[in-house]
Amino acid sequence: MSIVGRDIQLTQLDDLLTARDRGAGPIALVSGPAGVGKTALLHEFTQHAAKS
């Protein structure tokens, strides 16, 4: 599943994952009102992270 309009957010999360792989300890905060797709965004990201 691909989330429409979340390319920037997925890229930012991927950048944090890359920083973690280099030894940094980044933290991400995903916020917003109910129903905007926070859970879907994190689900897509975790699937991508598990593959890498």
Secondary structure, DSSP 8 states (H G I E B T S, - for coil): ---TT-HHHHHHHHHHHHHHHTT---------STTSSHHHHHHHHHHHHHH-
